[in-house]
């Protein structure tokens, strides 16, 4: 059965962080086998897609940092927090100000 990386806590928190090297199958496929709690997981990774995702994430975070530094009003902040791709990388401080969530960015990088 295939699962999305974000859906199962066990996969996200334990399986993906399992030490071990990926074995190259071909130019667009690397695999790693993990046994955990009596289950066998085979993690597949496309290095080209991983690089593409990294570039998009870094571009989005850089633009978001600039956008947050220029947000002066609640209306401008709402435009950021209501954007599906952007809101996962921000958190609201007790003061109500939005800032980059560095922990979440690191988690996304690990995936």
Biopython code that builds the backbone (N, CA, C, O; Angstrom):
import numpy as np
from Bio.PDB.StructureBuilder import StructureBuilder

atoms = [
    (1, "UNK", "N", (0.848, -1.155, 0.000)),
    (1, "UNK", "CA", (0.000, 0.000, 0.000)),
    (1, "UNK", "C", (0.903, 1.230, 0.000)),
    (1, "UNK", "O", (1.915, 1.262, 0.701)),
    (2, "UNK", "N", (0.552, 2.204, -0.756)),
    (2, "UNK", "CA", (1.290, 3.455, -0.775)),
    (2, "UNK", "C", (0.633, 4.462, 0.154)),
    (2, "UNK", "O", (-0.590, 4.482, 0.294)),
    (3, "UNK", "N", (1.439, 5.288, 0.783)),
    (3, "UNK", "CA", (0.909, 6.333, 1.659)),
    (3, "UNK", "C", (1.620, 7.647, 1.359)),
    (3, "UNK", "O", (2.766, 7.668, 0.911)),
    (4, "UNK", "N", (0.918, 8.730, 1.615)),
    (4, "UNK", "CA", (1.530, 10.050, 1.475)),
    (4, "UNK", "C", (2.381, 10.313, 2.709)),
    (4, "UNK", "O", (2.052, 9.875, 3.812)),
    (5, "UNK", "N", (3.459, 11.021, 2.513)),
    (5, "UNK", "CA", (4.412, 11.268, 3.591)),
    (5, "UNK", "C", (3.786, 11.946, 4.799)),
    (5, "UNK", "O", (4.154, 11.641, 5.933)),
    (6, "UNK", "N", (2.859, 12.849, 4.580)),
    (6, "UNK", "CA", (2.293, 13.639, 5.663)),
    (6, "UNK", "C", (1.164, 12.931, 6.404)),
    (6, "UNK", "O", (0.790, 13.361, 7.495)),
    (7, "UNK", "N", (0.616, 11.863, 5.844)),
    (7, "UNK", "CA", (-0.615, 11.291, 6.373)),
    (7, "UNK", "C", (-0.440, 10.423, 7.611)),
    (7, "UNK", "O", (-1.221, 10.540, 8.555)),
    (8, "UNK", "N", (0.555, 9.568, 7.627)),
    (8, "UNK", "CA", (0.735, 8.656, 8.751)),
    (8, "UNK", "C", (1.854, 9.134, 9.672)),
    (8, "UNK", "O", (2.993, 9.299, 9.237)),
    (9, "UNK", "N", (1.530, 9.352, 10.926)),
    (9, "UNK", "CA", (2.499, 9.853, 11.898)),
    (9, "UNK", "C", (3.711, 8.925, 12.006)),
    (9, "UNK", "O", (4.847, 9.395, 12.063)),
    (10, "UNK", "N", (3.475, 7.619, 12.034)),
    (10, "UNK", "CA", (4.573, 6.659, 12.147)),
    (10, "UNK", "C", (5.531, 6.798, 10.963)),
    (10, "UNK", "O", (6.749, 6.772, 11.137)),
    (11, "UNK", "N", (4.984, 6.942, 9.785)),
    (11, "UNK", "CA", (5.825, 7.087, 8.590)),
    (11, "UNK", "C", (6.602, 8.395, 8.667)),
    (11, "UNK", "O", (7.816, 8.413, 8.461)),
    (12, "UNK", "N", (5.910, 9.479, 8.961)),
    (12, "UNK", "CA", (6.530, 10.807, 8.997)),
    (12, "UNK", "C", (7.599, 10.904, 10.081)),
    (12, "UNK", "O", (8.681, 11.438, 9.840)),
    (13, "UNK", "N", (7.301, 10.392, 11.272)),
    (13, "UNK", "CA", (8.182, 10.606, 12.414)),
    (13, "UNK", "C", (9.257, 9.540, 12.606)),
    (13, "UNK", "O", (10.302, 9.825, 13.193)),
    (14, "UNK", "N", (9.026, 8.330, 12.129)),
    (14, "UNK", "CA", (9.993, 7.262, 12.386)),
    (14, "UNK", "C", (10.584, 6.668, 11.110)),
    (14, "UNK", "O", (11.805, 6.590, 10.971)),
    (15, "UNK", "N", (9.745, 6.257, 10.200)),
    (15, "UNK", "CA", (10.224, 5.553, 9.005)),
    (15, "UNK", "C", (11.114, 6.453, 8.155)),
    (15, "UNK", "O", (12.198, 6.038, 7.746)),
    (16, "UNK", "N", (10.672, 7.670, 7.888)),
    (16, "UNK", "CA", (11.453, 8.558, 7.024)),
    (16, "UNK", "C", (12.751, 9.017, 7.664)),
    (16, "UNK", "O", (13.684, 9.396, 6.956)),
    (17, "UNK", "N", (12.829, 8.990, 8.970)),
    (17, "UNK", "CA", (14.040, 9.414, 9.660)),
    (17, "UNK", "C", (14.999, 8.247, 9.935)),
    (17, "UNK", "O", (16.064, 8.437, 10.522)),
    (18, "UNK", "N", (14.616, 7.056, 9.511)),
    (18, "UNK", "CA", (15.428, 5.856, 9.737)),
    (18, "UNK", "C", (16.772, 6.013, 9.033)),
    (18, "UNK", "O", (16.849, 6.413, 7.872)),
    (19, "UNK", "N", (17.821, 5.686, 9.774)),
    (19, "UNK", "CA", (19.157, 5.787, 9.183)),
    (19, "UNK", "C", (19.343, 4.716, 8.123)),
    (19, "UNK", "O", (18.724, 3.653, 8.171)),
    (20, "UNK", "N", (20.170, 5.006, 7.206)),
    (20, "UNK", "CA", (20.462, 4.066, 6.134)),
    (20, "UNK", "C", (20.488, 4.792, 4.809)),
    (20, "UNK", "O", (19.889, 5.854, 4.636)),
    (21, "UNK", "N", (21.182, 4.200, 3.907)),
    (21, "UNK", "CA", (21.356, 4.832, 2.601)),
    (21, "UNK", "C", (20.309, 4.347, 1.615)),
    (21, "UNK", "O", (19.837, 3.212, 1.673)),
    (22, "UNK", "N", (19.969, 5.238, 0.720)),
    (22, "UNK", "CA", (19.133, 4.852, -0.407)),
    (22, "UNK", "C", (20.009, 4.118, -1.414)),
    (22, "UNK", "O", (21.181, 4.449, -1.595)),
    (23, "UNK", "N", (19.428, 3.126, -2.059)),
    (23, "UNK", "CA", (20.134, 2.417, -3.124)),
    (23, "UNK", "C", (19.578, 2.894, -4.457)),
    (23, "UNK", "O", (18.366, 2.960, -4.658)),
    (24, "UNK", "N", (20.479, 3.220, -5.349)),
    (24, "UNK", "CA", (20.086, 3.752, -6.647)),
    (24, "UNK", "C", (19.605, 2.626, -7.550)),
    (24, "UNK", "O", (20.332, 1.662, -7.789)),
    (25, "UNK", "N", (18.389, 2.749, -8.047)),
    (25, "UNK", "CA", (17.831, 1.784, -8.985)),
    (25, "UNK", "C", (18.087, 2.267, -10.410)),
    (25, "UNK", "O", (18.552, 1.502, -11.255)),
    (26, "UNK", "N", (17.783, 3.533, -10.673)),
    (26, "UNK", "CA", (18.125, 4.180, -11.933)),
    (26, "UNK", "C", (18.210, 5.684, -11.692)),
    (26, "UNK", "O", (18.218, 6.118, -10.540)),
    (27, "UNK", "N", (18.272, 6.477, -12.739)),
    (27, "UNK", "CA", (18.473, 7.916, -12.589)),
    (27, "UNK", "C", (17.337, 8.609, -11.837)),
    (27, "UNK", "O", (17.553, 9.654, -11.222)),
    (28, "UNK", "N", (16.149, 8.050, -11.878)),
    (28, "UNK", "CA", (15.007, 8.715, -11.252)),
    (28, "UNK", "C", (14.397, 7.914, -10.103)),
    (28, "UNK", "O", (13.278, 8.194, -9.675)),
    (29, "UNK", "N", (15.128, 6.921, -9.604)),
    (29, "UNK", "CA", (14.567, 6.125, -8.522)),
    (29, "UNK", "C", (15.653, 5.636, -7.573)),
    (29, "UNK", "O", (16.619, 4.985, -7.971)),
    (30, "UNK", "N", (15.453, 5.978, -6.301)),
    (30, "UNK", "CA", (16.279, 5.461, -5.215)),
    (30, "UNK", "C", (15.329, 4.838, -4.211)),
    (30, "UNK", "O", (14.223, 5.342, -4.013)),
    (31, "UNK", "N", (15.744, 3.735, -3.565)),
    (31, "UNK", "CA", (14.876, 3.053, -2.610)),
    (31, "UNK", "C", (15.637, 2.745, -1.322)),
    (31, "UNK", "O", (16.859, 2.604, -1.310)),
    (32, "UNK", "N", (14.865, 2.647, -0.242)),
    (32, "UNK", "CA", (15.417, 2.258, 1.050)),
    (32, "UNK", "C", (14.363, 1.391, 1.729)),
    (32, "UNK", "O", (13.173, 1.707, 1.703)),
    (33, "UNK", "N", (14.810, 0.301, 2.334)),
    (33, "UNK", "CA", (13.909, -0.625, 3.015)),
    (33, "UNK", "C", (14.045, -0.416, 4.528)),
    (33, "UNK", "O", (15.152, -0.346, 5.063)),
    (34, "UNK", "N", (12.891, -0.317, 5.202)),
    (34, "UNK", "CA", (12.864, -0.099, 6.645)),
    (34, "UNK", "C", (11.895, -1.091, 7.268)),
    (34, "UNK", "O", (10.771, -1.249, 6.791)),
    (35, "UNK", "N", (12.328, -1.762, 8.335)),
    (35, "UNK", "CA", (11.454, -2.647, 9.105)),
    (35, "UNK", "C", (11.188, -1.973, 10.438)),
    (35, "UNK", "O", (12.121, -1.616, 11.158)),
    (36, "UNK", "N", (9.910, -1.798, 10.768)),
    (36, "UNK", "CA", (9.532, -1.119, 11.993)),
    (36, "UNK", "C", (8.206, -1.679, 12.487)),
    (36, "UNK", "O", (7.234, -1.733, 11.734)),
    (37, "UNK", "N", (8.164, -2.089, 13.731)),
    (37, "UNK", "CA", (6.937, -2.602, 14.364)),
    (37, "UNK", "C", (6.297, -3.732, 13.560)),
    (37, "UNK", "O", (5.077, -3.783, 13.407)),
    (38, "UNK", "N", (7.124, -4.627, 13.054)),
    (38, "UNK", "CA", (6.616, -5.770, 12.317)),
    (38, "UNK", "C", (6.151, -5.460, 10.913)),
    (38, "UNK", "O", (5.563, -6.313, 10.249)),
    (39, "UNK", "N", (6.408, -4.253, 10.455)),
    (39, "UNK", "CA", (6.013, -3.867, 9.091)),
    (39, "UNK", "C", (7.243, -3.560, 8.254)),
    (39, "UNK", "O", (8.273, -3.110, 8.758)),
    (40, "UNK", "N", (7.105, -3.814, 6.984)),
    (40, "UNK", "CA", (8.175, -3.527, 6.034)),
    (40, "UNK", "C", (7.757, -2.311, 5.210)),
    (40, "UNK", "O", (6.691, -2.294, 4.595)),
    (41, "UNK", "N", (8.604, -1.315, 5.213)),
    (41, "UNK", "CA", (8.363, -0.102, 4.435)),
    (41, "UNK", "C", (9.435, -0.011, 3.358)),
    (41, "UNK", "O", (10.611, -0.262, 3.620)),
    (42, "UNK", "N", (9.033, 0.343, 2.173)),
    (42, "UNK", "CA", (9.982, 0.614, 1.101)),
    (42, "UNK", "C", (9.783, 2.070, 0.707)),
    (42, "UNK", "O", (8.735, 2.451, 0.187)),
    (43, "UNK", "N", (10.785, 2.858, 0.958)),
    (43, "UNK", "CA", (10.716, 4.283, 0.679)),
    (43, "UNK", "C", (11.334, 4.529, -0.689)),
    (43, "UNK", "O", (12.465, 4.126, -0.959)),
    (44, "UNK", "N", (10.581, 5.188, -1.532)),
    (44, "UNK", "CA", (11.040, 5.511, -2.885)),
    (44, "UNK", "C", (11.282, 7.007, -2.980)),
    (44, "UNK", "O", (10.505, 7.811, -2.463)),
    (45, "UNK", "N", (12.355, 7.365, -3.638)),
    (45, "UNK", "CA", (12.686, 8.782, -3.795)),
    (45, "UNK", "C", (13.182, 9.029, -5.212)),
    (45, "UNK", "O", (13.978, 8.262, -5.754)),
    (46, "UNK", "N", (12.701, 10.099, -5.789)),
    (46, "UNK", "CA", (13.164, 10.546, -7.095)),
    (46, "UNK", "C", (14.070, 11.748, -6.845)),
    (46, "UNK", "O", (13.576, 12.812, -6.472)),
    (47, "UNK", "N", (15.389, 11.610, -7.039)),
    (47, "UNK", "CA", (16.308, 12.711, -6.740)),
    (47, "UNK", "C", (16.018, 13.975, -7.548)),
    (47, "UNK", "O", (16.206, 15.087, -7.055)),
    (48, "UNK", "N", (15.560, 13.805, -8.787)),
    (48, "UNK", "CA", (15.233, 14.974, -9.606)),
    (48, "UNK", "C", (14.033, 15.712, -9.027)),
    (48, "UNK", "O", (14.021, 16.941, -8.971)),
    (49, "UNK", "N", (13.035, 14.967, -8.602)),
    (49, "UNK", "CA", (11.842, 15.565, -7.999)),
    (49, "UNK", "C", (12.184, 16.197, -6.654)),
    (49, "UNK", "O", (11.649, 17.251, -6.311)),
    (50, "UNK", "N", (13.070, 15.563, -5.890)),
    (50, "UNK", "CA", (13.501, 16.120, -4.605)),
    (50, "UNK", "C", (14.200, 17.463, -4.807)),
    (50, "UNK", "O", (13.979, 18.397, -4.036)),
    (51, "UNK", "N", (15.022, 17.563, -5.815)),
    (51, "UNK", "CA", (15.709, 18.817, -6.127)),
    (51, "UNK", "C", (14.702, 19.880, -6.564)),
    (51, "UNK", "O", (14.798, 21.038, -6.158)),
    (52, "UNK", "N", (13.755, 19.489, -7.377)),
    (52, "UNK", "CA", (12.701, 20.407, -7.826)),
    (52, "UNK", "C", (11.909, 20.923, -6.625)),
    (52, "UNK", "O", (11.648, 22.122, -6.522)),
    (53, "UNK", "N", (11.527, 20.026, -5.721)),
    (53, "UNK", "CA", (10.789, 20.412, -4.515)),
    (53, "UNK", "C", (11.613, 21.366, -3.650)),
    (53, "UNK", "O", (11.072, 22.319, -3.090)),
    (54, "UNK", "N", (12.918, 21.112, -3.539)),
    (54, "UNK", "CA", (13.798, 21.968, -2.751)),
    (54, "UNK", "C", (13.826, 23.386, -3.322)),
    (54, "UNK", "O", (13.735, 24.365, -2.581)),
    (55, "UNK", "N", (13.954, 23.484, -4.639)),
    (55, "UNK", "CA", (13.999, 24.796, -5.274)),
    (55, "UNK", "C", (12.691, 25.561, -5.064)),
    (55, "UNK", "O", (12.707, 26.758, -4.778)),
    (56, "UNK", "N", (11.579, 24.877, -5.204)),
    (56, "UNK", "CA", (10.277, 25.519, -5.004)),
    (56, "UNK", "C", (10.140, 25.980, -3.551)),
    (56, "UNK", "O", (9.726, 27.111, -3.293)),
    (57, "UNK", "N", (10.491, 25.100, -2.597)),
    (57, "UNK", "CA", (10.377, 25.437, -1.177)),
    (57, "UNK", "C", (11.245, 26.644, -0.844)),
    (57, "UNK", "O", (10.786, 27.573, -0.179)),
    (58, "UNK", "N", (12.499, 26.641, -1.301)),
    (58, "UNK", "CA", (13.401, 27.748, -0.993)),
    (58, "UNK", "C", (12.915, 29.054, -1.610)),
    (58, "UNK", "O", (13.021, 30.112, -0.990)),
    (59, "UNK", "N", (12.392, 28.985, -2.810)),
    (59, "UNK", "CA", (11.851, 30.178, -3.467)),
    (59, "UNK", "C", (10.627, 30.703, -2.720)),
    (59, "UNK", "O", (10.487, 31.907, -2.502)),
    (60, "UNK", "N", (9.750, 29.788, -2.334)),
    (60, "UNK", "CA", (8.543, 30.164, -1.605)),
    (60, "UNK", "C", (8.889, 30.785, -0.257)),
    (60, "UNK", "O", (8.313, 31.805, 0.121)),
    (61, "UNK", "N", (9.822, 30.180, 0.469)),
    (61, "UNK", "CA", (10.211, 30.687, 1.787)),
    (61, "UNK", "C", (10.901, 32.054, 1.658)),
    (61, "UNK", "O", (10.653, 32.946, 2.470)),
    (62, "UNK", "N", (11.749, 32.221, 0.660)),
    (62, "UNK", "CA", (12.424, 33.509, 0.463)),
    (62, "UNK", "C", (11.407, 34.604, 0.154)),
    (62, "UNK", "O", (11.476, 35.701, 0.708)),
    (63, "UNK", "N", (10.473, 34.302, -0.725)),
    (63, "UNK", "CA", (9.434, 35.276, -1.054)),
    (63, "UNK", "C", (8.541, 35.562, 0.139)),
    (63, "UNK", "O", (8.122, 36.699, 0.355)),
    (64, "UNK", "N", (8.259, 34.545, 0.894)),
    (64, "UNK", "CA", (7.406, 34.685, 2.070)),
    (64, "UNK", "C", (8.090, 35.539, 3.141)),
    (64, "UNK", "O", (7.444, 36.364, 3.787)),
    (65, "UNK", "N", (9.374, 35.342, 3.324)),
    (65, "UNK", "CA", (10.114, 36.150, 4.296)),
    (65, "UNK", "C", (10.048, 37.624, 3.913)),
    (65, "UNK", "O", (9.847, 38.486, 4.768)),
    (66, "UNK", "N", (10.215, 37.903, 2.649)),
    (66, "UNK", "CA", (10.129, 39.284, 2.162)),
    (66, "UNK", "C", (8.721, 39.832, 2.349)),
    (66, "UNK", "O", (8.540, 40.965, 2.795)),
    (67, "UNK", "N", (7.741, 39.030, 2.010)),
    (67, "UNK", "CA", (6.345, 39.447, 2.138)),
    (67, "UNK", "C", (5.977, 39.724, 3.598)),
    (67, "UNK", "O", (5.296, 40.707, 3.891)),
    (68, "UNK", "N", (6.421, 38.871, 4.503)),
    (68, "UNK", "CA", (6.118, 39.069, 5.919)),
    (68, "UNK", "C", (6.800, 40.321, 6.474)),
    (68, "UNK", "O", (6.247, 41.012, 7.330)),
    (69, "UNK", "N", (7.986, 40.600, 5.983)),
    (69, "UNK", "CA", (8.688, 41.794, 6.473)),
    (69, "UNK", "C", (7.983, 43.070, 6.033)),
    (69, "UNK", "O", (8.152, 44.118, 6.657)),
    (70, "UNK", "N", (7.198, 42.994, 4.969)),
    (70, "UNK", "CA", (6.499, 44.161, 4.461)),
    (70, "UNK", "C", (5.043, 44.244, 4.931)),
    (70, "UNK", "O", (4.385, 45.260, 4.710)),
    (71, "UNK", "N", (4.536, 43.193, 5.574)),
    (71, "UNK", "CA", (3.150, 43.200, 6.053)),
    (71, "UNK", "C", (3.001, 44.200, 7.189)),
    (71, "UNK", "O", (3.603, 44.038, 8.251)),
    (72, "UNK", "N", (2.216, 45.211, 6.969)),
    (72, "UNK", "CA", (1.990, 46.214, 7.992)),
    (72, "UNK", "C", (0.581, 46.139, 8.570)),
    (72, "UNK", "O", (0.340, 46.575, 9.696)),
    (73, "UNK", "N", (-0.333, 45.592, 7.804)),
    (73, "UNK", "CA", (-1.721, 45.575, 8.250)),
    (73, "UNK", "C", (-2.225, 44.147, 8.409)),
    (73, "UNK", "O", (-1.639, 43.205, 7.875)),
    (74, "UNK", "N", (-3.308, 44.001, 9.144)),
    (74, "UNK", "CA", (-3.950, 42.704, 9.339)),
    (74, "UNK", "C", (-4.422, 42.136, 7.998)),
    (74, "UNK", "O", (-4.356, 40.928, 7.774)),
    (75, "UNK", "N", (-4.896, 43.011, 7.111)),
    (75, "UNK", "CA", (-5.384, 42.571, 5.796)),
    (75, "UNK", "C", (-4.258, 41.927, 4.991)),
    (75, "UNK", "O", (-4.461, 40.900, 4.343)),
    (76, "UNK", "N", (-3.089, 42.524, 5.033)),
    (76, "UNK", "CA", (-1.950, 41.953, 4.313)),
    (76, "UNK", "C", (-1.553, 40.604, 4.914)),
    (76, "UNK", "O", (-1.218, 39.669, 4.187)),
    (77, "UNK", "N", (-1.592, 40.508, 6.236)),
    (77, "UNK", "CA", (-1.264, 39.246, 6.892)),
    (77, "UNK", "C", (-2.270, 38.168, 6.516)),
    (77, "UNK", "O", (-1.894, 37.013, 6.319)),
    (78, "UNK", "N", (-3.535, 38.529, 6.414)),
    (78, "UNK", "CA", (-4.563, 37.556, 6.046)),
    (78, "UNK", "C", (-4.312, 36.985, 4.661)),
    (78, "UNK", "O", (-4.587, 35.810, 4.420)),
    (79, "UNK", "N", (-3.796, 37.793, 3.752)),
    (79, "UNK", "CA", (-3.492, 37.308, 2.410)),
    (79, "UNK", "C", (-2.434, 36.214, 2.465)),
    (79, "UNK", "O", (-2.474, 35.277, 1.668)),
    (80, "UNK", "N", (-1.499, 36.321, 3.385)),
    (80, "UNK", "CA", (-0.457, 35.305, 3.550)),
    (80, "UNK", "C", (-1.031, 34.055, 4.202)),
    (80, "UNK", "O", (-0.840, 32.947, 3.700)),
    (81, "UNK", "N", (-1.732, 34.227, 5.313)),
    (81, "UNK", "CA", (-2.198, 33.090, 6.098)),
    (81, "UNK", "C", (-3.304, 32.320, 5.381)),
    (81, "UNK", "O", (-3.536, 31.151, 5.691)),
    (82, "UNK", "N", (-3.982, 32.947, 4.438)),
    (82, "UNK", "CA", (-5.046, 32.265, 3.702)),
    (82, "UNK", "C", (-4.545, 31.587, 2.428)),
    (82, "UNK", "O", (-5.331, 30.969, 1.710)),
    (83, "UNK", "N", (-3.271, 31.694, 2.143)),
    (83, "UNK", "CA", (-2.676, 31.057, 0.965)),
    (83, "UNK", "C", (-2.215, 29.652, 1.363)),
    (83, "UNK", "O", (-1.370, 29.504, 2.246)),
    (84, "UNK", "N", (-2.760, 28.634, 0.724)),
    (84, "UNK", "CA", (-2.510, 27.238, 1.120)),
    (84, "UNK", "C", (-1.025, 26.880, 1.160)),
    (84, "UNK", "O", (-0.573, 26.254, 2.118)),
    (85, "UNK", "N", (-0.273, 27.259, 0.155)),
    (85, "UNK", "CA", (1.143, 26.886, 0.107)),
    (85, "UNK", "C", (1.982, 27.683, 1.095)),
    (85, "UNK", "O", (2.987, 27.186, 1.602)),
    (86, "UNK", "N", (1.575, 28.911, 1.369)),
    (86, "UNK", "CA", (2.369, 29.777, 2.243)),
    (86, "UNK", "C", (2.078, 29.547, 3.718)),
    (86, "UNK", "O", (2.993, 29.592, 4.541)),
    (87, "UNK", "N", (0.826, 29.302, 4.062)),
    (87, "UNK", "CA", (0.461, 29.277, 5.476)),
    (87, "UNK", "C", (1.129, 28.158, 6.263)),
    (87, "UNK", "O", (1.255, 28.252, 7.484)),
    (88, "UNK", "N", (1.556, 27.103, 5.582)),
    (88, "UNK", "CA", (2.190, 26.014, 6.330)),
    (88, "UNK", "C", (3.581, 26.387, 6.831)),
    (88, "UNK", "O", (4.146, 25.688, 7.673)),
    (89, "UNK", "N", (4.134, 27.480, 6.320)),
    (89, "UNK", "CA", (5.469, 27.904, 6.723)),
    (89, "UNK", "C", (5.469, 29.087, 7.682)),
    (89, "UNK", "O", (6.533, 29.627, 7.985)),
    (90, "UNK", "N", (4.303, 29.502, 8.167)),
    (90, "UNK", "CA", (4.241, 30.634, 9.089)),
    (90, "UNK", "C", (3.555, 30.238, 10.388)),
    (90, "UNK", "O", (2.799, 29.268, 10.449)),
    (91, "UNK", "N", (3.838, 31.007, 11.410)),
    (91, "UNK", "CA", (3.126, 30.837, 12.675)),
    (91, "UNK", "C", (2.844, 32.224, 13.231)),
    (91, "UNK", "O", (3.532, 33.198, 12.926)),
    (92, "UNK", "N", (1.813, 32.277, 14.052)),
    (92, "UNK", "CA", (1.399, 33.542, 14.634)),
    (92, "UNK", "C", (1.949, 33.648, 16.063)),
    (92, "UNK", "O", (1.755, 32.753, 16.886)),
    (93, "UNK", "N", (2.624, 34.736, 16.331)),
    (93, "UNK", "CA", (3.116, 34.995, 17.676)),
    (93, "UNK", "C", (1.964, 35.451, 18.571)),
    (93, "UNK", "O", (0.882, 35.775, 18.081)),
    (94, "UNK", "N", (2.198, 35.475, 19.870)),
    (94, "UNK", "CA", (1.166, 35.932, 20.807)),
    (94, "UNK", "C", (0.741, 37.363, 20.509)),
    (94, "UNK", "O", (-0.397, 37.753, 20.772)),
    (95, "UNK", "N", (1.655, 38.129, 19.963)),
    (95, "UNK", "CA", (1.348, 39.523, 19.620)),
    (95, "UNK", "C", (0.436, 39.618, 18.398)),
    (95, "UNK", "O", (-0.101, 40.684, 18.095)),
    (96, "UNK", "N", (0.265, 38.481, 17.693)),
    (96, "UNK", "CA", (-0.557, 38.475, 16.484)),
    (96, "UNK", "C", (0.256, 38.591, 15.213)),
    (96, "UNK", "O", (-0.267, 38.391, 14.117)),
    (97, "UNK", "N", (1.527, 38.913, 15.352)),
    (97, "UNK", "CA", (2.415, 39.051, 14.196)),
    (97, "UNK", "C", (2.739, 37.680, 13.602)),
    (97, "UNK", "O", (2.909, 36.706, 14.334)),
    (98, "UNK", "N", (2.823, 37.611, 12.283)),
    (98, "UNK", "CA", (3.187, 36.379, 11.597)),
    (98, "UNK", "C", (4.697, 36.336, 11.379)),
    (98, "UNK", "O", (5.312, 37.338, 11.016)),
    (99, "UNK", "N", (5.287, 35.155, 11.606)),
    (99, "UNK", "CA", (6.721, 34.953, 11.377)),
    (99, "UNK", "C", (6.927, 33.603, 10.697)),
    (99, "UNK", "O", (6.059, 32.731, 10.741)),
    (100, "UNK", "N", (8.087, 33.447, 10.071)),
    (100, "UNK", "CA", (8.423, 32.158, 9.483)),
    (100, "UNK", "C", (8.543, 31.108, 10.581)),
    (100, "UNK", "O", (9.107, 31.374, 11.643)),
    (101, "UNK", "N", (8.018, 29.927, 10.326)),
    (101, "UNK", "CA", (8.106, 28.819, 11.268)),
    (101, "UNK", "C", (9.298, 27.954, 10.847)),
    (101, "UNK", "O", (9.161, 27.055, 10.017)),
    (102, "UNK", "N", (10.456, 28.235, 11.423)),
    (102, "UNK", "CA", (11.688, 27.553, 11.018)),
    (102, "UNK", "C", (11.644, 26.055, 11.299)),
    (102, "UNK", "O", (12.239, 25.260, 10.571)),
    (103, "UNK", "N", (10.940, 25.680, 12.355)),
    (103, "UNK", "CA", (10.803, 24.252, 12.669)),
    (103, "UNK", "C", (10.018, 23.538, 11.563)),
    (103, "UNK", "O", (10.403, 22.451, 11.133)),
    (104, "UNK", "N", (8.935, 24.139, 11.108)),
    (104, "UNK", "CA", (8.116, 23.547, 10.053)),
    (104, "UNK", "C", (8.887, 23.490, 8.735)),
    (104, "UNK", "O", (8.774, 22.520, 7.985)),
    (105, "UNK", "N", (9.658, 24.519, 8.461)),
    (105, "UNK", "CA", (10.472, 24.536, 7.241)),
    (105, "UNK", "C", (11.480, 23.387, 7.277)),
    (105, "UNK", "O", (11.691, 22.713, 6.269)),
    (106, "UNK", "N", (12.100, 23.165, 8.431)),
    (106, "UNK", "CA", (13.062, 22.057, 8.587)),
    (106, "UNK", "C", (12.370, 20.708, 8.423)),
    (106, "UNK", "O", (12.928, 19.794, 7.814)),
    (107, "UNK", "N", (11.155, 20.576, 8.964)),
    (107, "UNK", "CA", (10.397, 19.326, 8.825)),
    (107, "UNK", "C", (10.087, 19.054, 7.357)),
    (107, "UNK", "O", (10.228, 17.923, 6.892)),
    (108, "UNK", "N", (9.670, 20.075, 6.633)),
    (108, "UNK", "CA", (9.354, 19.913, 5.217)),
    (108, "UNK", "C", (10.616, 19.531, 4.432)),
    (108, "UNK", "O", (10.563, 18.729, 3.499)),
    (109, "UNK", "N", (11.719, 20.104, 4.819)),
    (109, "UNK", "CA", (12.986, 19.793, 4.144)),
    (109, "UNK", "C", (13.331, 18.317, 4.327)),
    (109, "UNK", "O", (13.810, 17.664, 3.400)),
    (110, "UNK", "N", (13.086, 17.803, 5.521)),
    (110, "UNK", "CA", (13.376, 16.388, 5.805)),
    (110, "UNK", "C", (12.502, 15.451, 4.976)),
    (110, "UNK", "O", (12.925, 14.347, 4.635)),
    (111, "UNK", "N", (11.304, 15.881, 4.654)),
    (111, "UNK", "CA", (10.420, 15.025, 3.855)),
    (111, "UNK", "C", (10.828, 15.022, 2.411)),
    (111, "UNK", "O", (10.195, 14.355, 1.592)),
]
sb = StructureBuilder()
sb.init_structure("model")
sb.init_model(0)
sb.init_chain("A")
sb.init_seg("    ")
for serial, (resi, resn, name, xyz) in enumerate(atoms, 1):
    if name == "N":
        sb.init_residue(resn, " ", resi, " ")
    sb.init_atom(name, np.array(xyz, "f"), 0.0, 1.0, " ", f" {name:<3s}", serial, name[0])
structure = sb.get_structure()
